[in-house]
Amino acid sequence: LTALEAPIFTDAGRVDTLFLATLSRLPSETERTSMLGYVEAAETDEQRRSALGDVLWALLNSAEFAMNH
């Protein structure tokens, strides 16, 4: 998650990177919209880091991750 704080990433890029790192695929448009909305709702950098952590945990606890990894 610390690497995602680099200024080269947009929030959409951060969400895409989390999907690629955990599920080895890009998110669908529905997934991207949902996760990006959650991350963009953060008002501070600390809240954004927490939201990205939540997205990561959701992906790690998904059935797709459990069945494929």
N, C-alpha and C positions, 0 to 999 in steps of 0.2 A: 504493500500500500504506500510505503514511503516513496517509492519510485514514481508513483502516479501523481505526486505533488509537483513534478517537473513542469515548468511553464509551457513546455511544448505540447502538453495534452489539453484538449478541451474536455468538458464533462462527457460528451459523447464518446470521445476517444478513450476515456477512462473506463466507461461501461463496456465498450467493445473489448478493451484489453482484459478486463476481468473475465468476460465470457471466453475469450480465447485461452486464457491461462487455466481456467477450470474445466470448461467443456470442450475445448478445442474447436470452437465454431463461433461465428458471429451471432449476435442475438437477432431474433426475428423483429420485424417492425413493432409488433405489439410488445414484445419484451423490452426492446430499446426504449419505447415511449414510456412504459411503466417505470422502469428503473431510472431512466434519465429524469423523469418528473420527480421522483423521490430524491435524487441527488440535488437537482436544481432548486428544490424547496429549502435547502439549507441556507441559512442567512449568514453564517460565519464560516471561516476556514475549519474550525474545530467541528462544527456540525457537518460540514461537507466530508471531512475525514471519517466521521462516525457513520454517515450515510453510505459511503463507499465500503466501509467495513461491514455494514449490514448487508449490502448487495453481495459482497464476497461470501459471507456466512450463508446467505440464502442459496447461493449457487452451490456451495460445498455441501449443503444439506438437501439438495434436490435429488429426486429419484434418478434423474439422468446422470448425475455425477456418481451416485452410489452404484448404479448398474454398469456404467462404462469404465469406471476407474477402480 
